Amino acid sequence: MPRDRKPRLPPAESSSYEVGYGKPPTASRFQPGRSDNPKGRPNGAANRLPALNEERLKSIILEEAYRSIMVNDGKRQASIPMAQAVVRAIAVSAARGQPRAQQLFATLLSETERANKAAYDDYLKTAIEYKQHWEEILDRRERLGLSGPEPLPHPDDIILDFRRNEVVIKGPMTRQDKIEWDRLYARVEESDREIEEMTASLKDPENEHYQTFIEDDIQHERRLRDMIVKAIGEPKDRRRR
């Protein structure tokens, strides 16, 4: 019968060999003709760049695209984003008759117009659906005598201009907007009261020496009132809710 083979043990360290710093045990030392990494280093490992996070790379690209640079604009220099400078260079080359630039510019223009139209069509569709939805709800509330939270924006404030293909919102769109609009309406009403009081004070003989100052104050209030009304409209035209 074959003899049982016992596992070969590494030779014992010689008493003359001292194990220590820079002197590993013989069993764990490099063996001639034997590689501890038989597969070797992957091809191109020395030239491989560290992987960038995809979102970080997008951020870098956008930062470069909108970084301002100085370009010649006629007889002066102007600061414009890098992306605009690139598109301008393509457009100039196209205008000079370069076929590749003309084709590229035509493609960019067509894709941009198509994307803008698609985005606006979605916006118009959303505005129409929103307006119709809330008009039905508000009509039902009025018919049944119900109350409920006010929609923002209010459907009456959404103006659909199909001739110009525009959507205009003439009212607050958020709760914070409504707070600001209500504050401005209150300021207009306050100006009306002050103008009325100051106009009446002009007839008082005791204020004869102050008429110039009072008239200046009246003009100031009227200018302030006109600025607010131009932005949000007259309080009397405000929709009653």
Residue frames as qw, qx, qy, qz and C-alpha x, y, z in Angstrom:
[[0.000, 0.888, 0.459, 0.000, 0.00, 0.00, 0.00],
 [0.375, 0.604, -0.066, 0.700, 1.25, 3.45, -0.78],
 [0.402, -0.301, -0.495, 0.709, 2.53, 5.36, 2.14],
 [0.026, -0.912, -0.405, 0.064, 0.49, 8.33, 3.33],
 [0.468, 0.392, 0.000, 0.792, 2.05, 11.48, 2.04],
 [0.308, -0.712, -0.391, 0.495, 2.36, 14.15, 4.64],
 [0.272, 0.941, 0.127, 0.157, 2.18, 17.79, 3.61],
 [0.668, 0.186, -0.162, 0.702, 5.57, 19.30, 3.10],
 [0.321, -0.887, -0.226, 0.244, 6.28, 21.96, 5.68],
 [0.340, 0.875, -0.208, 0.274, 8.46, 24.95, 5.02],
 [0.718, 0.099, -0.455, 0.517, 11.96, 24.52, 6.30],
 [0.493, -0.775, -0.276, 0.284, 12.64, 25.90, 9.70],
 [0.165, 0.956, -0.162, 0.179, 14.41, 29.17, 9.93],
 [0.730, 0.213, -0.397, 0.515, 18.10, 28.90, 10.33],
 [0.542, -0.696, -0.295, 0.368, 19.32, 29.99, 13.66],
 [0.454, -0.201, 0.141, 0.856, 21.69, 32.32, 11.84],
 [0.024, 0.434, 0.468, 0.769, 18.81, 34.15, 10.02],
 [0.030, -0.336, -0.546, 0.767, 17.18, 36.86, 12.09],
 [0.042, 0.647, 0.660, 0.379, 13.58, 37.77, 11.25],
 [0.192, -0.599, -0.309, 0.714, 12.81, 41.46, 11.66],
 [0.300, 0.829, 0.085, -0.464, 12.40, 44.76, 9.85],
 [0.387, 0.707, -0.477, -0.351, 13.29, 44.23, 6.17],
 [0.118, 0.297, -0.947, -0.036, 13.82, 40.50, 6.83],
 [0.788, -0.085, 0.008, -0.610, 10.54, 38.58, 6.37],
 [0.741, -0.203, 0.636, -0.080, 10.30, 34.89, 7.12],
 [0.145, -0.291, 0.797, 0.509, 11.76, 32.69, 4.42],
 [0.303, 0.382, 0.872, 0.049, 8.39, 31.09, 3.59],
 [0.246, 0.845, 0.421, -0.218, 6.83, 34.44, 2.69],
 [0.183, -0.615, 0.358, 0.678, 9.78, 35.84, 0.79],
 [0.608, 0.616, -0.212, -0.453, 9.76, 36.32, -2.99],
 [0.794, -0.091, 0.581, 0.155, 10.43, 33.03, -4.73],
 [0.013, 0.485, -0.573, -0.660, 12.53, 33.17, -7.91],
 [0.113, -0.008, -0.862, -0.494, 10.55, 32.15, -11.03],
 [0.115, -0.546, -0.828, 0.060, 7.21, 32.51, -9.27],
 [0.054, -0.339, -0.111, -0.933, 4.88, 35.52, -9.69],
 [0.053, 0.308, 0.730, -0.608, 2.52, 36.60, -6.93],
 [0.451, 0.566, 0.188, -0.664, 0.35, 38.26, -9.63],
 [0.511, 0.031, 0.767, 0.387, 0.21, 35.73, -12.48],
 [0.397, 0.748, 0.526, 0.080, -2.38, 37.75, -14.45],
 [0.444, 0.090, 0.124, 0.883, -0.20, 40.82, -14.45],
 [0.082, 0.456, 0.224, -0.857, -1.28, 44.45, -14.63],
 [0.524, 0.646, 0.550, -0.067, -4.28, 45.11, -16.93],
 [0.475, 0.301, 0.351, 0.749, -3.47, 46.69, -20.28],
 [0.030, 0.637, 0.218, 0.739, -3.60, 50.48, -20.12],
 [0.547, -0.669, -0.464, 0.194, -3.85, 50.58, -16.34],
 [0.477, -0.276, -0.091, 0.830, -1.09, 53.17, -16.14],
 [0.041, 0.113, 0.293, 0.949, -2.98, 55.54, -18.48],
 [0.245, -0.586, -0.740, -0.223, -6.47, 55.02, -17.11],
 [0.091, -0.388, 0.166, -0.902, -8.12, 58.15, -15.72],
 [0.096, 0.187, 0.810, -0.548, -10.24, 58.01, -12.58],
 [0.027, -0.528, -0.764, -0.370, -13.94, 57.58, -13.38],
 [0.116, -0.079, 0.161, -0.977, -16.03, 60.74, -13.03],
 [0.268, 0.428, 0.757, -0.415, -19.50, 60.66, -11.62],
 [0.267, 0.481, 0.656, 0.516, -21.96, 61.12, -14.49],
 [0.092, -0.918, -0.386, -0.007, -23.77, 64.03, -12.84],
 [0.418, -0.703, 0.147, 0.556, -20.48, 65.70, -12.01],
 [0.421, 0.015, 0.574, 0.702, -19.42, 65.41, -15.65],
 [0.121, 0.734, 0.579, 0.333, -22.68, 66.99, -16.75],
 [0.278, -0.903, -0.180, 0.274, -22.06, 69.82, -14.31],
 [0.463, -0.430, 0.356, 0.688, -18.58, 70.41, -15.73],
 [0.326, 0.338, 0.639, 0.609, -19.95, 70.48, -19.29],
 [0.037, -0.865, -0.475, -0.158, -22.66, 72.99, -18.36],
 [0.398, -0.782, 0.001, 0.479, -20.18, 75.15, -16.47],
 [0.411, -0.199, 0.489, 0.744, -17.99, 75.32, -19.56],
 [0.221, 0.546, 0.671, 0.450, -20.95, 75.88, -21.87],
 [0.119, -0.911, -0.348, -0.186, -22.13, 78.94, -19.94],
 [0.568, -0.473, -0.017, 0.674, -18.75, 80.30, -18.94],
 [0.259, 0.944, 0.103, -0.174, -18.43, 83.90, -20.14],
 [0.669, -0.071, 0.305, 0.674, -15.72, 84.70, -22.66],
 [0.086, 0.736, -0.054, -0.669, -14.74, 87.89, -24.48],
 [0.591, 0.346, 0.605, 0.405, -15.40, 88.01, -28.23],
 [0.090, -0.167, 0.244, 0.951, -15.11, 90.68, -30.89],
 [0.246, 0.670, 0.694, -0.098, -18.50, 92.21, -31.64],
 [0.318, 0.907, 0.179, 0.211, -17.98, 94.73, -34.40],
 [0.333, 0.686, -0.309, 0.568, -15.65, 97.42, -33.12],
 [0.394, -0.594, 0.460, -0.530, -15.98, 96.42, -29.50],
 [0.299, 0.105, -0.939, 0.132, -15.62, 93.37, -27.30],
 [0.676, -0.340, -0.037, -0.653, -18.55, 91.69, -25.63],
 [0.171, -0.243, 0.904, -0.307, -18.87, 89.07, -22.91],
 [0.782, 0.032, -0.222, -0.581, -21.06, 86.14, -23.95],
 [0.817, -0.262, 0.490, -0.151, -21.46, 82.49, -22.86],
 [0.241, -0.367, 0.816, 0.377, -19.21, 79.90, -24.50],
 [0.452, 0.374, 0.809, 0.038, -22.25, 78.12, -25.99],
 [0.347, 0.863, 0.233, -0.285, -23.42, 81.33, -27.65],
 [0.032, -0.742, 0.511, 0.433, -19.94, 81.94, -29.05],
 [0.366, -0.088, 0.887, 0.269, -19.87, 78.45, -30.57],
 [0.428, 0.621, 0.654, -0.052, -23.31, 78.85, -32.17],
 [0.188, 0.901, -0.041, -0.389, -22.33, 82.28, -33.46],
 [0.180, -0.534, 0.701, 0.436, -19.18, 80.85, -35.04],
 [0.410, 0.226, 0.866, 0.178, -21.26, 78.15, -36.75],
 [0.342, 0.805, 0.438, -0.207, -23.76, 80.74, -38.00],
 [0.047, 0.832, -0.307, -0.459, -21.00, 82.99, -39.36],
 [0.269, -0.279, 0.838, 0.384, -19.38, 80.05, -41.15],
 [0.412, 0.477, 0.776, 0.026, -22.76, 79.08, -42.59],
 [0.257, 0.887, 0.177, -0.340, -23.34, 82.64, -43.81],
 [0.053, -0.700, 0.547, 0.456, -19.97, 82.50, -45.56],
 [0.737, 0.407, -0.341, -0.418, -21.13, 79.51, -47.56],
 [0.010, 0.369, -0.925, 0.093, -19.46, 76.57, -45.82],
 [0.647, -0.124, -0.580, -0.479, -21.70, 73.55, -46.58],
 [0.523, -0.176, -0.780, 0.295, -20.96, 71.61, -43.37],
 [0.046, -0.127, -0.443, 0.886, -21.63, 74.68, -41.24],
 [0.452, -0.034, -0.231, -0.861, -24.85, 75.36, -43.14],
 [0.652, -0.167, -0.701, -0.234, -26.06, 71.81, -42.63],
 [0.411, -0.176, -0.707, 0.548, -25.14, 71.84, -38.93],
 [0.104, 0.073, 0.250, -0.960, -26.77, 75.22, -38.32],
 [0.554, -0.098, -0.409, -0.719, -29.94, 74.17, -40.16],
 [0.615, -0.197, -0.763, 0.036, -30.11, 71.01, -38.06],
 [0.249, -0.156, -0.579, 0.760, -29.60, 72.91, -34.80],
 [0.274, 0.014, 0.008, -0.962, -32.25, 75.47, -35.75],
 [0.615, -0.141, -0.571, -0.526, -34.78, 72.84, -36.78],
 [0.560, -0.215, -0.760, 0.250, -34.29, 70.76, -33.63],
 [0.119, -0.112, -0.446, 0.880, -34.48, 73.82, -31.39],
 [0.415, -0.038, -0.149, -0.897, -37.69, 75.09, -32.97],
 [0.649, -0.169, -0.681, -0.295, -39.21, 71.62, -32.80],
 [0.447, -0.195, -0.716, 0.499, -38.30, 71.28, -29.11],
 [0.070, 0.064, 0.257, -0.962, -39.66, 74.75, -28.30],
 [0.537, -0.102, -0.363, -0.754, -42.94, 74.02, -30.06],
 [0.629, -0.201, -0.751, -0.017, -43.32, 70.68, -28.28],
 [0.291, -0.168, -0.604, 0.723, -42.66, 72.32, -24.91],
 [0.242, 0.042, 0.073, -0.967, -45.13, 75.12, -25.61],
 [0.590, -0.149, -0.582, -0.539, -47.79, 72.70, -26.87],
 [0.525, -0.243, -0.765, 0.281, -47.47, 70.77, -23.60],
 [0.103, -0.155, -0.405, 0.895, -47.74, 74.03, -21.63],
 [0.396, -0.033, -0.226, -0.890, -50.81, 75.14, -23.60],
 [0.612, -0.200, -0.720, -0.260, -52.47, 71.74, -23.15],
 [0.408, -0.237, -0.697, 0.539, -51.80, 71.84, -19.41],
 [0.074, 0.091, 0.198, -0.973, -53.18, 75.39, -19.12],
 [0.514, -0.118, -0.432, -0.732, -56.38, 74.49, -20.99],
 [0.618, -0.242, -0.748, -0.010, -56.97, 71.36, -18.92],
 [0.290, -0.182, -0.573, 0.744, -56.27, 73.21, -15.66],
 [0.223, 0.016, 0.011, -0.975, -58.62, 76.08, -16.55],
 [0.603, -0.164, -0.539, -0.565, -61.44, 73.76, -17.61],
 [0.543, -0.193, -0.778, 0.250, -61.00, 71.54, -14.54],
 [0.178, -0.229, -0.513, 0.808, -61.23, 74.38, -12.04],
 [0.339, -0.049, -0.188, -0.921, -64.04, 76.16, -13.88],
 [0.618, -0.241, -0.675, -0.323, -66.13, 73.01, -13.52],
 [0.470, -0.262, -0.690, 0.485, -65.28, 72.74, -9.81],
 [0.027, -0.136, -0.260, 0.956, -66.04, 76.42, -9.10],
 [0.453, -0.138, -0.397, -0.786, -69.30, 76.28, -11.08],
 [0.611, -0.294, -0.733, -0.055, -70.35, 73.25, -9.04],
 [0.317, -0.215, -0.561, 0.734, -69.46, 75.01, -5.78],
 [0.181, 0.036, 0.013, -0.983, -71.53, 78.04, -6.77],
 [0.542, -0.178, -0.575, -0.586, -74.46, 75.90, -7.88],
 [0.674, -0.343, -0.652, 0.058, -74.52, 73.88, -4.65],
 [0.343, -0.868, 0.061, -0.353, -73.53, 76.70, -2.32],
 [0.904, -0.262, -0.100, 0.324, -70.30, 75.01, -1.34],
 [0.026, -0.943, 0.331, -0.010, -67.01, 76.55, -0.32],
 [0.951, -0.027, 0.063, 0.301, -63.47, 75.32, -0.65],
 [0.503, -0.514, 0.224, 0.658, -59.86, 76.33, -1.03],
 [0.398, 0.843, -0.051, -0.357, -59.12, 78.90, -3.69],
 [0.879, 0.214, 0.224, 0.362, -57.18, 77.55, -6.67],
 [0.082, -0.880, 0.285, 0.371, -53.91, 79.27, -7.48],
 [0.076, 0.073, -0.124, -0.987, -53.70, 80.40, -10.15],
 [0.488, 0.417, 0.537, -0.548, -57.41, 81.09, -10.44],
 [0.511, 0.334, 0.698, 0.374, -58.92, 79.95, -13.77],
 [0.216, 0.926, 0.306, -0.045, -60.30, 83.46, -14.38],
 [0.211, -0.853, 0.314, 0.361, -56.73, 84.76, -14.28],
 [0.522, -0.134, 0.710, 0.454, -55.58, 82.39, -17.04],
 [0.469, 0.696, -0.007, -0.543, -56.00, 84.16, -20.39],
 [0.655, 0.061, 0.666, 0.352, -55.76, 81.93, -23.47],
 [0.308, 0.734, -0.156, -0.585, -54.94, 83.99, -26.57],
 [0.787, 0.161, 0.568, 0.180, -55.24, 81.57, -29.48],
 [0.501, 0.863, 0.042, 0.042, -54.64, 84.29, -32.07],
 [0.090, 0.844, -0.510, 0.139, -51.19, 84.98, -30.69],
 [0.867, 0.021, -0.488, 0.099, -50.83, 81.44, -29.42],
 [0.149, 0.435, -0.546, 0.700, -50.09, 82.73, -25.92],
 [0.593, -0.560, -0.577, 0.045, -50.99, 81.88, -22.34],
 [0.085, 0.504, -0.283, 0.812, -51.04, 84.84, -19.95],
 [0.505, -0.499, -0.664, 0.234, -51.62, 84.55, -16.20],
 [0.011, -0.582, 0.038, -0.812, -52.92, 87.84, -14.79],
 [0.676, -0.626, -0.006, -0.389, -52.99, 86.98, -11.13],
 [0.345, -0.618, 0.681, -0.185, -51.13, 85.32, -8.27],
 [0.722, 0.249, -0.618, -0.187, -49.78, 81.85, -8.94],
 [0.548, -0.044, -0.746, 0.375, -48.78, 80.81, -5.41],
 [0.451, -0.750, -0.465, 0.135, -49.87, 81.54, -1.84],
 [0.465, -0.423, -0.027, 0.777, -46.90, 83.84, -1.42],
 [0.140, 0.242, 0.441, 0.853, -47.89, 85.66, -4.62],
 [0.273, -0.692, -0.581, -0.331, -51.42, 86.13, -3.30],
 [0.491, -0.661, -0.310, 0.474, -50.14, 87.60, -0.05],
 [0.343, -0.217, 0.192, 0.893, -48.08, 90.10, -2.04],
 [0.020, -0.412, -0.568, -0.712, -50.94, 90.95, -4.41],
 [0.370, -0.752, -0.544, -0.033, -53.34, 91.52, -1.49],
 [0.465, -0.543, -0.135, 0.686, -50.75, 93.79, 0.13],
 [0.217, 0.003, 0.361, 0.907, -50.41, 95.82, -3.07],
 [0.169, -0.599, -0.623, -0.475, -54.19, 96.10, -3.47],
 [0.442, -0.742, -0.419, 0.281, -54.40, 97.37, 0.10],
 [0.405, -0.345, 0.074, 0.844, -51.66, 99.91, -0.68],
 [0.061, 0.325, 0.513, 0.792, -53.64, 101.22, -3.67],
 [0.336, -0.728, -0.562, -0.204, -56.74, 101.65, -1.51],
 [0.503, -0.611, -0.224, 0.569, -54.62, 103.44, 1.09],
 [0.298, -0.048, 0.276, 0.913, -53.28, 105.79, -1.60],
 [0.104, -0.564, -0.586, -0.573, -56.85, 106.56, -2.70],
 [0.435, -0.774, -0.442, 0.129, -57.80, 107.55, 0.85],
 [0.483, -0.464, -0.013, 0.742, -54.69, 109.69, 1.30],
 [0.199, 0.195, 0.430, 0.859, -55.19, 111.45, -2.04],
 [0.230, -0.698, -0.569, -0.368, -58.81, 112.19, -1.12],
 [0.500, -0.731, -0.309, 0.347, -57.85, 113.54, 2.31],
 [0.440, -0.300, 0.144, 0.834, -54.99, 115.69, 0.96],
 [0.097, 0.407, 0.520, 0.745, -57.16, 117.06, -1.84],
 [0.333, -0.792, -0.489, -0.146, -59.76, 118.10, 0.74],
 [0.544, -0.597, -0.160, 0.568, -57.07, 119.73, 2.90],
 [0.372, 0.161, 0.281, 0.870, -56.13, 122.04, 0.01],
 [0.148, -0.686, -0.445, -0.556, -59.46, 123.83, 0.53],
 [0.553, -0.696, -0.358, 0.285, -58.67, 124.56, 4.16],
 [0.160, 0.937, -0.086, 0.300, -57.49, 128.20, 4.53],
 [0.590, -0.738, 0.326, 0.036, -55.20, 127.19, 7.38],
 [0.812, -0.084, 0.451, 0.362, -53.14, 125.11, 4.92],
 [0.451, 0.889, 0.036, -0.066, -52.59, 127.98, 2.51],
 [0.048, -0.835, 0.541, 0.088, -48.84, 128.10, 3.23],
 [0.497, -0.288, 0.817, 0.055, -48.50, 124.30, 2.79],
 [0.774, 0.484, 0.163, -0.375, -50.31, 123.90, -0.50],
 [0.453, 0.664, -0.575, -0.152, -47.11, 123.30, -2.51],
 [0.126, -0.349, 0.908, -0.196, -46.02, 120.51, -0.15],
 [0.640, 0.189, 0.613, -0.424, -49.49, 118.97, -0.15],
 [0.711, 0.599, -0.103, -0.352, -49.66, 119.03, -3.95],
 [0.260, 0.577, -0.773, -0.033, -46.23, 117.36, -4.15],
 [0.352, -0.136, 0.872, -0.310, -47.44, 114.63, -1.78],
 [0.729, 0.396, 0.330, -0.450, -50.55, 114.12, -3.90],
 [0.593, 0.645, -0.417, -0.243, -48.46, 113.74, -7.06],
 [0.003, 0.450, -0.884, 0.125, -46.17, 111.27, -5.28],
 [0.540, 0.070, 0.745, -0.384, -49.11, 109.13, -4.17],
 [0.730, 0.539, 0.075, -0.413, -50.61, 109.19, -7.65],
 [0.412, 0.619, -0.655, -0.137, -47.34, 108.05, -9.24],
 [0.187, -0.265, 0.914, -0.244, -47.02, 105.24, -6.72],
 [0.655, 0.269, 0.531, -0.466, -50.62, 104.21, -7.28],
 [0.666, 0.612, -0.212, -0.369, -50.21, 104.20, -11.06],
 [0.183, 0.524, -0.831, -0.024, -47.12, 101.98, -10.81],
 [0.358, -0.050, 0.877, -0.316, -48.97, 99.37, -8.74],
 [0.674, 0.450, 0.341, -0.476, -52.11, 99.45, -10.90],
 [0.502, 0.634, -0.484, -0.334, -50.03, 99.06, -14.04],
 [0.073, 0.365, -0.926, 0.060, -48.58, 95.86, -12.58],
 [0.066, 0.147, 0.962, -0.219, -51.67, 94.21, -11.07],
 [0.157, -0.506, -0.655, -0.540, -54.73, 96.20, -12.17],
 [0.299, -0.448, 0.113, -0.835, -57.35, 98.24, -10.34],
 [0.132, -0.019, 0.865, -0.483, -58.71, 96.96, -7.02],
 [0.592, 0.266, 0.254, -0.717, -62.28, 97.53, -8.27],
 [0.702, 0.377, -0.461, -0.391, -61.59, 95.11, -11.12],
 [0.051, -0.336, 0.919, -0.201, -60.33, 92.46, -8.75],
 [0.560, -0.164, -0.727, -0.363, -62.27, 89.25, -9.05],
 [0.545, -0.408, 0.361, -0.638, -64.65, 88.75, -6.13],
 [0.410, 0.122, -0.904, 0.009, -64.23, 85.35, -4.59]]
